[in-house]
Amino acid sequence: MDIRVAVLRIEGTNCEDETVRAFRALGVEAEAVHLKQFYSDMIKDDEVRSVWDYHCLVFPGGFSAGDYVRAGAIFSARVKSVLRKDLEEFIKEGYPVLGICNGFQVLVELGALPGFDEDKPIAEEPQMALAINDSNRFECRPTFLKHENRGKCVFTRKLKKEIVMYPVAHAEGKVVFPRGKEEEYLERLIENDQIVFRYVDPEGNYASYPWNPNGSFYNIAGICNVKGNVFGLMPHPERAFFGWQVGREEEFFDGKYVFESVVDYLRKFY
Ligand SMILES: NC(=O)CC[C@H](N)C(=O)O
């Protein structure tokens, strides 16, 4: 059976094309799907979709709903109102869900990350936030990431390199946990193997600004849920998929590992 991936969009998402292209380059059937296609009765029959048409869902980068309220807040509220039950079931069943940059913000606003409770993959309220960067500016440049996952995250299992380079481009990417609970959260994340990427300098040392572009707690750039099938990260692997995107001679670059890992995981089943 062909693996099918949906890259969800609403007004303002802008990274769906390169995300679809990355999946297609790996021989997977991927398409950009507007959220309306899941619920509106104004959609043509052949464009109506259900979550269950897919094996993987992706929330792409961009400026959904113009970043109004908070980045990701409006997209996530709309997802909650129309897809919550299905999405919860989808995650419980173990299907992979990816959020890149604005998509990570959506997953956090949804309460799907950090995702400590396997039985309730979408929490009632957000459990963390992606706050405004310490610099109070839009930070747009390459970042170096140390891969620290010990094997749980289905999106990085094929990643054998210790350090990768993915670009960032965001204004609201600072990982914060509830005040006073930072250490407790960190302990749980480490114990559960939920930390995936941390910002480092080009030599691989944990470093502050500009290497940590937003002031994220513990230099966190990406985390997965307790089950390892929901993954969110601020840097953009889809912008470092092909070598030419980052000025390299080789055909593919570091971003490929994320897509390859999840496709490989799904191919074991389909
Ligand atoms: N590249 C992106 O997805 C940007 C995310 C969001 N609009 C921000 O600036 O924080």
The ligand as a Gaussian input file, in Angstrom:
#p B3LYP/6-31G(d) Opt

LIG

0 1
 N        8.881000      29.840000       9.829000
 C        7.857000      29.788000      10.604000
 O        7.119000      28.798000      10.614000
 C        7.554000      31.017000      11.412000
 C        6.767000      30.740000      12.641000
 C        6.052000      31.942000      13.222000
 N        5.336000      32.664000      12.221000
 C        7.036000      32.832000      13.971000
 O        7.529000      33.782000      13.436000
 O        7.315000      32.565000      15.117000

